[in-house]
Amino acid sequence: MNLHRISVKYFVTDPTVVNLDEIVPVFHRWIQNQSVEGFLIDVADYKHVCQGPGVVLIGHEADYALDMTGGRPGLLYS
């Protein structure tokens, strides 16, 4: 079996507008409303990690994150 992982990150043009506290309820709504395809599982809050994963929406088929890695925030799809 050959497994592959593909990640795409859309960078935020103005990092000063990013508020990770506002993302947690948005991701919870995505789960409740089944807003994206696939089975969504949970939201993980890594706001305490400096330039880390931020807030992650864990799914069975894919994960979504407002990722802060490298000080360059963006929406990450894996």
C-alpha positions in Angstrom: 0.0 0.0 0.0 1.3 3.4 -1.0 0.2 6.2 1.3 0.4 9.9 0.5 -0.3 13.0 2.5 -1.1 16.2 0.7 -1.2 19.5 2.4 -2.2 22.9 1.0 -1.9 26.2 2.9 -3.6 29.4 1.9 -1.8 32.2 3.6 -3.6 35.1 5.3 -2.7 38.4 3.6 -3.0 40.4 6.8 -1.8 38.4 9.9 -3.0 41.1 12.3 -6.6 40.1 11.6 -6.2 36.5 12.8 -7.9 35.8 16.1 -7.6 32.1 17.0 -10.3 32.5 19.7 -12.9 33.1 16.9 -11.9 30.0 15.0 -12.8 27.4 17.7 -16.6 28.1 17.5 -16.4 28.2 13.7 -14.9 24.8 13.5 -17.4 23.5 16.0 -20.2 24.8 13.7 -18.6 23.0 10.8 -18.9 19.7 12.7 -22.5 20.4 13.8 -23.7 21.6 10.3 -21.6 19.1 8.4 -20.2 22.0 6.4 -17.5 20.1 4.6 -17.4 16.7 3.1 -16.2 13.8 5.2 -16.6 12.8 8.8 -15.4 15.5 11.2 -14.3 14.4 14.7 -13.1 17.1 17.0 -11.4 20.5 17.4 -8.0 20.7 19.0 -6.8 24.0 20.4 -3.0 24.6 20.2 -3.1 28.4 20.6 -0.6 28.0 23.5 2.1 26.8 21.1 4.1 29.7 19.8 4.0 29.6 15.9 2.4 26.2 16.2 -0.6 24.4 14.7 -3.1 27.0 16.0 -6.6 25.5 16.0 -7.1 22.2 14.2 -10.4 20.6 13.0 -9.7 16.8 13.0 -11.5 14.7 10.4 -11.4 11.1 9.3 -10.5 11.9 5.7 -8.9 15.3 6.2 -7.8 17.9 8.8 -8.3 21.6 8.6 -6.4 24.2 10.6 -5.8 27.8 11.1 -2.1 27.2 11.2 0.4 29.6 12.6 3.6 27.7 11.7 6.6 29.9 10.9 4.7 33.0 12.0 2.7 32.8 8.7 -0.9 32.2 9.5 -3.1 30.5 7.0 -5.8 27.9 6.4 -4.2 24.5 6.1 -5.9 21.5 4.5 -4.2 18.1 5.0 
